Protein backbone atom coordinates (compact mmCIF):
# COMPACT_ATOMS: atom_id res chain seq x y z
CA UNK A 1 0.00 0.00 0.00
CA UNK A 2 2.83 2.41 0.79
CA UNK A 3 4.36 1.78 -2.65
CA UNK A 4 1.01 2.53 -4.32
CA UNK A 5 0.67 5.78 -2.39
CA UNK A 6 4.25 6.76 -3.21
CA UNK A 7 3.60 6.26 -6.91
CA UNK A 8 0.37 8.27 -6.75
CA UNK A 9 1.94 11.07 -4.73
CA UNK A 10 5.61 11.16 -5.76
CA UNK A 11 6.01 14.76 -4.58
CA UNK A 12 4.55 14.15 -1.13
CA UNK A 13 5.97 16.51 1.48
CA UNK A 14 7.70 18.80 -1.00
CA UNK A 15 7.08 22.52 -1.41
CA UNK A 16 6.59 23.94 -4.90
CA UNK A 17 6.57 27.59 -5.95
CA UNK A 18 4.94 28.47 -9.27
CA UNK A 19 5.18 31.97 -10.74
CA UNK A 20 2.71 33.06 -13.38
CA UNK A 21 0.25 30.74 -11.66
CA UNK A 22 -2.72 32.73 -12.92
CA UNK A 23 -2.23 31.57 -16.52
CA UNK A 24 -3.54 28.28 -17.83
CA UNK A 25 -0.15 26.54 -17.74
CA UNK A 26 0.72 27.84 -14.29
CA UNK A 27 -2.67 26.90 -12.91
CA UNK A 28 -2.61 23.41 -14.47
CA UNK A 29 0.88 22.84 -13.06
CA UNK A 30 -0.01 24.05 -9.59
CA UNK A 31 -3.05 21.77 -9.57
CA UNK A 32 -1.09 18.72 -10.75
CA UNK A 33 1.79 19.22 -8.32
CA UNK A 34 -0.75 19.52 -5.50
CA UNK A 35 -2.44 16.30 -6.67
CA UNK A 36 0.95 14.58 -6.55
CA UNK A 37 1.49 15.58 -2.96
CA UNK A 38 3.29 18.93 -3.08
CA UNK A 39 2.31 21.92 -1.01
CA UNK A 40 2.10 24.76 -3.50
CA UNK A 41 2.75 28.48 -3.33
CA UNK A 42 1.20 30.25 -6.32
CA UNK A 43 2.66 33.62 -7.30
CA UNK A 44 0.33 35.89 -9.28
CA UNK A 45 0.23 39.56 -10.17
CA UNK A 46 -3.54 40.20 -10.23
CA UNK A 47 -6.02 39.85 -7.38
CA UNK A 48 -8.57 38.22 -9.72
CA UNK A 49 -6.09 35.42 -10.45
CA UNK A 50 -5.35 35.06 -6.76
CA UNK A 51 -9.00 34.57 -5.87
CA UNK A 52 -9.53 32.06 -8.69
CA UNK A 53 -6.57 29.99 -7.50
CA UNK A 54 -7.76 29.97 -3.89
CA UNK A 55 -11.02 28.46 -5.08
CA UNK A 56 -9.45 26.04 -7.55
CA UNK A 57 -6.69 24.65 -5.32
CA UNK A 58 -7.79 24.35 -1.69
CA UNK A 59 -4.87 24.75 0.69
CA UNK A 60 -2.65 26.54 -1.80
CA UNK A 61 -0.71 29.55 -0.61
CA UNK A 62 -1.38 32.42 -3.01
CA UNK A 63 0.99 35.39 -3.07
CA UNK A 64 0.60 38.54 -5.14
CA UNK A 65 3.94 39.78 -6.46
CA UNK A 66 5.56 41.37 -9.50
CA UNK A 67 8.38 39.09 -10.68
CA UNK A 68 10.28 42.06 -12.15
CA UNK A 69 10.70 43.79 -8.78
CA UNK A 70 13.50 42.35 -6.69
CA UNK A 71 11.95 43.36 -3.38
CA UNK A 72 8.74 41.53 -4.31
CA UNK A 73 10.65 38.44 -5.41
CA UNK A 74 12.45 38.46 -2.06
CA UNK A 75 9.05 38.78 -0.41
CA UNK A 76 7.40 35.83 -2.16
CA UNK A 77 10.43 33.66 -1.37
CA UNK A 78 10.38 34.81 2.25
CA UNK A 79 6.64 34.28 2.62
CA UNK A 80 6.92 30.77 1.20
CA UNK A 81 9.70 29.90 3.61
CA UNK A 82 7.76 31.34 6.52
CA UNK A 83 4.50 29.58 5.69
CA UNK A 84 5.70 26.29 4.19
CA UNK A 85 9.19 25.88 5.62
CA UNK A 86 11.26 25.52 2.45
CA UNK A 87 11.31 25.35 -1.33
CA UNK A 88 11.94 22.03 -3.08
CA UNK A 89 10.51 22.79 -6.53
CA UNK A 90 10.47 26.09 -8.40
CA UNK A 91 8.55 26.51 -11.67
CA UNK A 92 9.93 29.81 -12.99
CA UNK A 93 7.01 30.32 -15.33
CA UNK A 94 5.82 33.94 -15.50
CA UNK A 95 6.06 35.52 -18.94
CA UNK A 96 4.40 37.72 -21.55
CA UNK A 97 4.26 37.63 -25.35
CA UNK A 98 4.73 41.31 -26.14
CA UNK A 99 3.60 42.88 -29.42
CA UNK A 100 3.90 41.34 -32.86
CA UNK A 101 5.72 43.75 -35.16
CA UNK A 102 8.68 43.96 -37.50
CA UNK A 103 11.88 45.01 -35.79
CA UNK A 104 11.79 48.45 -37.44
CA UNK A 105 8.31 49.03 -36.02
CA UNK A 106 8.75 47.33 -32.65
CA UNK A 107 8.33 49.89 -29.83
CA UNK A 108 11.53 50.02 -27.81
CA UNK A 109 9.65 50.36 -24.53
CA UNK A 110 7.66 47.21 -25.32
CA UNK A 111 10.84 45.33 -26.23
CA UNK A 112 12.33 46.25 -22.86
CA UNK A 113 9.13 45.25 -21.07
CA UNK A 114 9.24 41.75 -22.61
CA UNK A 115 12.86 41.36 -21.53
CA UNK A 116 12.01 42.68 -18.08
CA UNK A 117 9.32 40.07 -17.44
CA UNK A 118 10.70 37.10 -19.38
CA UNK A 119 14.41 37.50 -18.60
CA UNK A 120 14.79 39.68 -15.51
CA UNK A 121 11.86 37.89 -13.86
CA UNK A 122 13.49 34.51 -14.47
CA UNK A 123 16.89 35.81 -13.34
CA UNK A 124 15.51 37.25 -10.10
CA UNK A 125 13.70 34.01 -9.38
CA UNK A 126 16.93 32.08 -9.83
CA UNK A 127 18.87 34.63 -7.80
CA UNK A 128 16.65 34.30 -4.75
CA UNK A 129 15.46 30.68 -4.92
CA UNK A 130 18.76 28.99 -5.80
CA UNK A 131 20.49 29.96 -2.53
CA UNK A 132 17.60 28.48 -0.54
CA UNK A 133 18.04 25.18 -2.36
CA UNK A 134 21.84 25.07 -2.45
CA UNK A 135 21.96 25.76 1.29
CA UNK A 136 19.93 22.58 1.81
CA UNK A 137 21.78 20.64 -0.87
CA UNK A 138 18.69 19.74 -2.87
CA UNK A 139 16.01 21.16 -5.12
CA UNK A 140 14.69 21.33 -8.66
CA UNK A 141 14.13 24.40 -10.83
CA UNK A 142 12.18 24.33 -14.08
CA UNK A 143 12.39 27.47 -16.22
CA UNK A 144 9.73 28.29 -18.80
CA UNK A 145 11.30 28.49 -22.23
CA UNK A 146 9.68 27.96 -25.61
CA UNK A 147 10.39 26.61 -29.06
CA UNK A 148 11.40 30.27 -29.50
CA UNK A 149 14.39 29.48 -27.29
CA UNK A 150 15.98 27.72 -30.25
CA UNK A 151 14.31 29.02 -33.43
CA UNK A 152 13.37 32.43 -34.77
CA UNK A 153 10.00 33.91 -35.64
CA UNK A 154 9.28 36.96 -37.75
CA UNK A 155 7.58 39.87 -35.98
CA UNK A 156 8.34 38.39 -32.55
CA UNK A 157 11.86 39.65 -31.88
CA UNK A 158 11.19 40.59 -28.26
CA UNK A 159 9.72 37.24 -27.33
CA UNK A 160 12.30 35.23 -29.27
CA UNK A 161 15.21 37.18 -27.79
CA UNK A 162 13.81 36.72 -24.29
CA UNK A 163 13.32 32.97 -24.66
CA UNK A 164 16.81 32.49 -26.11
CA UNK A 165 18.05 34.23 -22.98
CA UNK A 166 16.09 31.85 -20.72
CA UNK A 167 17.92 28.91 -22.29
CA UNK A 168 21.25 30.61 -21.55
CA UNK A 169 20.23 31.33 -17.97
CA UNK A 170 19.15 27.71 -17.54
CA UNK A 171 22.49 26.35 -18.70
CA UNK A 172 24.50 28.75 -16.57
CA UNK A 173 22.37 28.12 -13.49
CA UNK A 174 22.62 24.35 -13.96
CA UNK A 175 26.41 24.49 -13.98
CA UNK A 176 26.48 26.65 -10.86
CA UNK A 177 23.91 24.64 -8.92
CA UNK A 178 24.76 21.05 -9.84
CA UNK A 179 27.76 20.66 -7.49
CA UNK A 180 25.47 21.66 -4.61
CA UNK A 181 22.70 19.16 -5.31
CA UNK A 182 20.29 21.35 -7.28
CA UNK A 183 19.04 20.64 -10.81
CA UNK A 184 17.96 23.35 -13.28
CA UNK A 185 16.15 22.45 -16.50
CA UNK A 186 13.90 24.18 -19.01
CA UNK A 187 10.74 23.18 -20.82
CA UNK A 188 10.22 24.41 -24.38
CA UNK A 189 6.53 24.28 -25.31
CA UNK A 190 5.32 24.84 -28.84
CA UNK A 191 1.74 25.70 -29.71
CA UNK A 192 -0.19 25.28 -26.45
CA UNK A 193 -3.91 26.06 -26.30
CA UNK A 194 -3.90 29.28 -24.30
CA UNK A 195 -4.84 32.94 -24.26
CA UNK A 196 -1.29 33.89 -25.25
CA UNK A 197 -1.28 31.70 -28.35
CA UNK A 198 -4.72 32.93 -29.42
CA UNK A 199 -3.58 36.55 -29.12
CA UNK A 200 -0.40 35.91 -31.09
CA UNK A 201 -2.26 34.09 -33.87
CA UNK A 202 -4.85 36.86 -34.21
CA UNK A 203 -2.27 39.63 -34.28
CA UNK A 204 -0.34 37.83 -37.01
CA UNK A 205 -3.48 37.61 -39.14
CA UNK A 206 -4.28 33.95 -38.59
CA UNK A 207 -6.17 31.82 -36.13
CA UNK A 208 -5.27 29.29 -33.48
CA UNK A 209 -6.56 26.35 -35.52
CA UNK A 210 -4.25 27.33 -38.37
CA UNK A 211 -1.32 26.97 -35.99
CA UNK A 212 -2.58 23.55 -34.93
CA UNK A 213 -2.53 22.39 -38.56
CA UNK A 214 1.15 23.34 -38.85
CA UNK A 215 2.24 20.71 -36.32
CA UNK A 216 2.90 17.09 -37.38
CA UNK A 217 0.47 16.05 -34.63
CA UNK A 218 -2.20 18.31 -36.20
CA UNK A 219 -3.30 19.62 -32.84
CA UNK A 220 -2.44 22.09 -30.13
CA UNK A 221 -0.78 21.00 -26.94
CA UNK A 222 -2.79 21.10 -23.73
CA UNK A 223 -1.76 22.98 -20.59
CA UNK A 224 -2.09 19.71 -18.69
CA UNK A 225 0.55 18.13 -20.95
CA UNK A 226 2.97 20.91 -20.06
CA UNK A 227 2.13 20.41 -16.40
CA UNK A 228 3.00 16.72 -16.64
CA UNK A 229 6.38 17.57 -18.13
CA UNK A 230 7.09 19.96 -15.26
CA UNK A 231 6.01 17.32 -12.76
CA UNK A 232 8.37 14.81 -14.38
CA UNK A 233 11.32 17.20 -14.18
CA UNK A 234 10.40 17.97 -10.58
CA UNK A 235 10.39 14.30 -9.62
CA UNK A 236 13.17 11.89 -8.74
CA UNK A 237 12.53 10.07 -12.03
CA UNK A 238 14.47 12.82 -13.84
CA UNK A 239 17.31 13.10 -11.34
CA UNK A 240 20.02 12.64 -14.01
CA UNK A 241 18.63 15.47 -16.14
CA UNK A 242 20.34 18.80 -15.61
CA UNK A 243 20.80 21.84 -17.83
CA UNK A 244 18.58 20.38 -20.51
CA UNK A 245 15.69 21.71 -22.57
CA UNK A 246 12.66 19.44 -22.84
CA UNK A 247 10.79 20.09 -26.12
CA UNK A 248 6.97 19.85 -26.07
CA UNK A 249 5.95 20.81 -29.59
CA UNK A 250 4.12 17.93 -31.28
CA UNK A 251 7.06 17.49 -33.63
CA UNK A 252 6.94 21.08 -34.93
CA UNK A 253 10.70 21.65 -34.82
CA UNK A 254 11.77 18.20 -36.01
CA UNK A 255 12.18 18.98 -39.69
CORURRA-V418944 format. One record per residue. N is the residue number from 1. RES is the residue in one small letter. PSI is psi in degrees with one decimal (none if undefined). Layout:
N_RES_PSI / N_RES_PSI
This chain:
1_x_-39.9 / 2_x_-37.7 / 3_x_-39.9 / 4_x_-45.1 / 5_x_-38.6 / 6_x_-38.8 / 7_x_-35.6 / 8_x_-31.3 / 9_x_66.9 / 10_x_-13.0 / 11_x_19.1 / 12_x_129.8 / 13_x_-6.0 / 14_x_156.2 / 15_x_127.7 / 16_x_135.0 / 17_x_130.8 / 18_x_117.4 / 19_x_162.3 / 20_x_32.0 / 21_x_-9.4 / 22_x_-17.7 / 23_x_169.8 / 24_x_-36.0 / 25_x_-44.8 / 26_x_-42.6 / 27_x_-43.4 / 28_x_-38.4 / 29_x_-43.8 / 30_x_-42.6 / 31_x_-43.8 / 32_x_-43.2 / 33_x_-37.3 / 34_x_-42.4 / 35_x_-32.6 / 36_x_12.4 / 37_x_-9.6 / 38_x_148.9 / 39_x_127.8 / 40_x_141.3 / 41_x_117.6 / 42_x_121.3 / 43_x_123.7 / 44_x_162.5 / 45_x_-33.2 / 46_x_143.9 / 47_x_-36.6 / 48_x_-40.3 / 49_x_-37.7 / 50_x_-45.5 / 51_x_-40.0 / 52_x_-39.3 / 53_x_-38.2 / 54_x_-35.9 / 55_x_-36.0 / 56_x_-33.5 / 57_x_86.6 / 58_x_134.3 / 59_x_-10.0 / 60_x_143.3 / 61_x_127.3 / 62_x_124.9 / 63_x_126.8 / 64_x_127.2 / 65_x_152.2 / 66_x_117.2 / 67_x_-9.7 / 68_x_-5.6 / 69_x_118.6 / 70_x_-36.6 / 71_x_-33.4 / 72_x_-31.3 / 73_x_-45.8 / 74_x_-38.4 / 75_x_-45.3 / 76_x_-32.1 / 77_x_-45.8 / 78_x_-41.2 / 79_x_-40.0 / 80_x_-45.3 / 81_x_-41.8 / 82_x_-38.6 / 83_x_-34.7 / 84_x_-9.5 / 85_x_-0.9 / 86_x_-179.1 / 87_x_117.6 / 88_x_-28.9 / 89_x_134.1 / 90_x_114.4 / 91_x_101.8 / 92_x_79.4 / 93_x_-23.4 / 94_x_137.1 / 95_x_163.3 / 96_x_161.8 / 97_x_-27.8 / 98_x_-179.0 / 99_x_165.8 / 100_x_110.3 / 101_x_152.2 / 102_x_153.9 / 103_x_-41.2 / 104_x_-24.4 / 105_x_-1.0 / 106_x_119.9 / 107_x_128.9 / 108_x_-39.6 / 109_x_-36.8 / 110_x_-37.7 / 111_x_-45.9 / 112_x_-34.1 / 113_x_-41.2 / 114_x_-44.5 / 115_x_-36.0 / 116_x_-47.4 / 117_x_-49.7 / 118_x_-25.0 / 119_x_-56.5 / 120_x_-41.4 / 121_x_-42.2 / 122_x_-44.4 / 123_x_-46.6 / 124_x_-36.8 / 125_x_-46.2 / 126_x_-44.4 / 127_x_-36.6 / 128_x_-18.9 / 129_x_-39.1 / 130_x_-44.6 / 131_x_-32.9 / 132_x_-43.5 / 133_x_-45.0 / 134_x_-29.9 / 135_x_-30.9 / 136_x_-15.1 / 137_x_20.8 / 138_x_158.0 / 139_x_160.3 / 140_x_131.0 / 141_x_133.9 / 142_x_114.8 / 143_x_148.4 / 144_x_106.0 / 145_x_-143.2 / 146_x_165.8 / 147_x_-23.2 / 148_x_-2.9 / 149_x_-16.8 / 150_x_-9.8 / 151_x_164.0 / 152_x_170.1 / 153_x_126.6 / 154_x_144.4 / 155_x_20.5 / 156_x_39.8 / 157_x_-38.4 / 158_x_-48.0 / 159_x_-46.1 / 160_x_-44.9 / 161_x_-41.8 / 162_x_-39.8 / 163_x_-29.3 / 164_x_-40.5 / 165_x_-36.8 / 166_x_-38.5 / 167_x_-42.8 / 168_x_-42.5 / 169_x_-40.4 / 170_x_-45.8 / 171_x_-41.5 / 172_x_-44.6 / 173_x_-38.3 / 174_x_-42.3 / 175_x_-36.4 / 176_x_-38.9 / 177_x_-27.4 / 178_x_-44.1 / 179_x_-13.0 / 180_x_21.9 / 181_x_12.5 / 182_x_134.5 / 183_x_141.4 / 184_x_118.0 / 185_x_174.1 / 186_x_143.4 / 187_x_148.7 / 188_x_79.8 / 189_x_151.9 / 190_x_-122.8 / 191_x_99.8 / 192_x_133.6 / 193_x_107.4 / 194_x_166.4 / 195_x_-44.2 / 196_x_-46.5 / 197_x_-39.9 / 198_x_-41.1 / 199_x_-46.0 / 200_x_-46.2 / 201_x_-43.9 / 202_x_-43.2 / 203_x_-29.1 / 204_x_6.9 / 205_x_16.8 / 206_x_-154.9 / 207_x_165.1 / 208_x_-31.4 / 209_x_-31.7 / 210_x_-37.5 / 211_x_-39.5 / 212_x_-39.9 / 213_x_-17.2 / 214_x_-17.3 / 215_x_145.8 / 216_x_-32.2 / 217_x_-11.9 / 218_x_35.8 / 219_x_164.2 / 220_x_152.8 / 221_x_158.6 / 222_x_145.3 / 223_x_-34.8 / 224_x_-29.1 / 225_x_-35.8 / 226_x_-42.5 / 227_x_-40.1 / 228_x_-34.0 / 229_x_-40.9 / 230_x_-43.8 / 231_x_-38.2 / 232_x_-48.6 / 233_x_-27.9 / 234_x_-14.6 / 235_x_169.6 / 236_x_-15.3 / 237_x_-19.1 / 238_x_24.1 / 239_x_-10.4 / 240_x_13.0 / 241_x_123.5 / 242_x_132.0 / 243_x_17.6 / 244_x_165.6 / 245_x_121.2 / 246_x_112.3 / 247_x_131.7 / 248_x_77.5 / 249_x_13.8 / 250_x_23.0 / 251_x_6.6 / 252_x_-37.8 / 253_x_10.6 / 254_x_-46.8 / 255_x_none
